[in-house]
Amino acid sequence: MSEIIRLEHIWKRFTGVTALSDVSVSFSSGEVHALVGENGAGKSTLIKVLLGAYQPTEGRIFYEGKETVIESPRKGSELGIEGVHQELMLVPYLSVSQNIFLNREIRKGKIFDVKEMNRRSQELLHDFSIDIDVTKPVKQYSASIWKMIDIARVINQNPKVIIFDEPTAILSEREVDSLFSSIRRLKEKGIAIIYISHRLNEIGEIADKVTVLRDGHHIGTLPASELCNDDIVKMMVGRDVSQYYSRSRVERGEELIRLDSLELKKGQHDISLSVHKGEIVGLAGLVGAGRTEVAEAILGINPILKGSITYKGKPFHPASPSQSIKKGIYLVPENRKYQGLILRFTVANNIALSVFSRWAKFFYKGKKEATVAENAIRKLSIKTPSSKQLVNNLSGGNQQKVVIAKALETSAEFLIFDEPSVGVDVGAKEEIHNHMDSFVVAGGGILMISSDLPEVVGMCDRVYVMYEGRIVKELKGDEVTDNNIAEYMLGSKVAEAGI
Amino acid sequence: MNKEKAYSLFFEKGLYRIMILVVMCVLLTCISDSFLSLSNIMNIFRQASILLILAVGATGTILAKGIDLSLAGVMSLSGCVCGYVLNAGYPVPVAILAALSVGIGFGFVNGFLVGVVKIPAFVSTYGVKYIANGLALMLMGSNIFFGFPESFLFLGVGFLGPVPVLVIWALIITAIMYVFLERSKFGHQIYCVGANSTAAFYSGISTLRTYFMVHVISSTCAAIAGILQASRMNAAQAGMGESFQMLAVASIVIGGTSMAGGEGNVIGGILGALILTLITNGMNLLNISSQAQPLVTGAVIVLAVFLDVQMKHIEGKKAVKAAIA
C-alpha cells in the first residue's frame, strides 16, 4: 500500500473560527480510511481542502509524493480526487445514464453514443445489484437509488481517491451491503477511499484505518482492528460516554393522549395508541409504514377519516398545527431543514418561530426574541457564535437542538419526535436524549418515531410497532428488545400470529 | 457607530440605494436648472405618490413569495366604480366605500386562489387582472366619466399649506405599511411564510391567513390608488391603472425585495418608486422624446437589479467567510 496523499500541518481559519488546527494525516491507495468526529469537528473542512473547495490557511499537501496546490475542485478532479457528497447531486430530469456520463459523454464522431453510455451505465449499476431502466429520468427513482447512481457516476470517472461523505444515511441494509462490496472491489483496484460516517458499526466493518478529529484537532489515527466502538466514541467526545442511553426513573402519570382506531387514508387504519405523562413511547416500523402520517394527523396536517383522539381527557379534533400547538402538542419533524427550520433566518428567529405571535397582540418583540434565544442557547448548549448566526451555518446536531428549543419554548406537554437523531453526531445525540428525558421527568409525554432500533430500545418505556399502515403490536417492559421490534416491523411475526 | 453596523446598514439594509437617488438628483441638478425648483420637487412627489401606494401595498405579496399582477386591474375597476357612483349622483363617501369594497373583495378572491385553491400567484393574479379589467370595460364601455365634485377632487389635487394632499395620503399609507410589515408580528409572519412556508406552517403560523392578509392589503391599496388617480385626473375610464402594473412590481424589486420570498423591506420599495419617478421626471426635463423613454426606463431597471445582485454577491462572500465549515 503506497501513500497517495499526505497533509502536513494543515490549518484552516475562518473569521473568528479555527476549523482545522495543525492536522497531519496521510491516505494510502488500496485502503479504506475512516474519518470520524462530531459535527463541527472539522471533517467537512478537511474534505473540502482535499477536494480543492477550500484552500488551507497554512500547511502543505503532497499528492503522489509531489507538493501540490489543489486550487479548485476542477484541479482536484483532474488529479483524480472525487467526492460522493451528502446531498444528492443529480439532475432530476436527465436520464440515469445522462447523469452518470454528464460532461463525460462518450462520442461516436461528433454525436453522443447513447447506446454505449446506456450499456456502461447498466453495467456500473449492476455491480450494486441495481437493475433499473437507465433511460428513464432519475426523478422517478427513490433517494437511495439516487445515491447509488451518484456513486456510480463518481466511480465511472476512474478516480484515484474517492471521498464518501455519509453515504449510507439513506440506504437500506441490503443497499449498504452492496455498497460495501463495491467499496471492497474499489479497494482491490488500488483506489484510496476516505469514508465518513456517524454509524460506528459500519466503520468496524469496512475501514482499515480510523482518523478521529475533535474541534479541528487531529486526535489520532489507528488501525481499525485495534479499536472498538467505545474507544472511538471516547476519542470523539473526549470523555467517557458510559451509557449510550440513560433514562431517569419516572412514575407513569395520567393519560395524556389516546388515539382510538384512527383511519388516515387507504391502508392506514386500526391505529390505536396512548401516551401517559412521564412516558417516552416509541413508534417503530419501516420507512413507509405510516409512522410520520400518524404524527402529522395528530398535528392536524393530514385529515383523519375515522376514529377519535382524546387529549387530556377531552375529545380532540386536530385542525391545523397552529391549533394543536396552542393546546400543547408539538412535532419535531423528520426533515429539519425543510419542515423544522427557516435556514436563511437567524438562530433567534428560528427559536422564536412558534411563539413570537403569542407575545403581543400586534407588535413583533425583537428584543424579547433575542433574550429568549440567548437563554435557550445556554440551556441546550447550542454551539453558535451568536443568536444572530444564520441557522444554515450550524452543524446538523446544533440545528436539531434549535428545533428542540423551538418545541420547548411553546411549553408543550406532549412532544412528538420524528427521527430525532438522524444526521446527528454521538455527543449531540446524547444531549438530545437527555433533553427528552428531562422533559418527561418534568411531567411531559413523548411519542418518538425512530428507525434506530438501539435508540428505541434504549429510550422507550413502551413501543408500538407499525407494519403496513397498522399498529400490529404493543411491547412493554422486557418485551422491548431489538429482536421483538424487528420481527414485528418486518412482518414475520405478523403473518405468524395472523394479526 | 461601529464599522460592522455601518456595513450592515449600507449593504444588508440596502442604503446604497439612497446614494443612487442622491447621485441622480445631483446629476439632474447639474443638467437642468428647473430640477431643484419647489414646483418640480412637489411634482415629483405627486407623481411618485400613486406608484408608492401601489408598491408598498404589494410588497407583502412578494415577501410571501408570491406576486400581485392584478393590481392594475383592481386599480382601474375601483377608479371606474368610484367615478360611476359619483356620476350617478351619490355622495363622495359612498363612492369611496364602493371602490374600497371592490379592492377588499378582489383581495379575498386572490387570497382564496393562492391560499386555498393553491394556484401559483403568478398565474392566478394574472387571470384576476383580466377579470377586473373586463368588469371595468363592461361597466364603462369606451366612456370617460369626468366632472367630479370639488370635495372629491380635493383628495387628489388639493393642497394642505404647501403640501399636496396626494403626498400626505402616500406618506400615511407608507407609514402604516412600514409599521405593519416591519414592526408587527403579522409582518414577521409574512417574512416567515415567504422564506419557508412549510416550516412556518409546522411551527403554527397560519399560512392561509397570511396569504389572505397580503392580498387583501395589496388590493385595498390598489383601490386607494384607483380612487386617487380618478380624483387627480378628474376622470375615470377602463384601463386607467394599466401603466402602473409593472412599475409597481419594478419599484419593489429595485428596492431589493427578493422574488424568492422572505427578504426585503418597505424602505427599499419607497426608494425604488422614487428612483423610477426621478427617471421619468429627468427625461421630461431633458426633453427626451416619449418614444425613447421606455427604453431608458427598461435599461435602468435592469441596471438596478444587476447592482443589487452584485451587492448581494459581496455580502454573500462575507457570509461564506464567516461561516463555520
Interface residues (C-beta under 8 A of the other chain):
Chain A: K12 F14 T15 G16 V17 A19 G40 G42 S44 T45 K48 Y54 L299 I301 S320 P321 S322 S324 I325 K326 L331 P333 Y338 Q339 G340 L341 I342 L343 R344 F345 N349 L353 S354 F356 S357 W359 A360 F362 F363 Y364 K365 P385 L390 N393 L394 S395 K406 T410
Chain B: R183 S184 K185 F186 G187 H188 Q189 C192 A195 N196 T198 A199 A200 F201 Y202 S203 G204 I205 S206 G262 E263 A319 K321 A322 A323 I324 A325
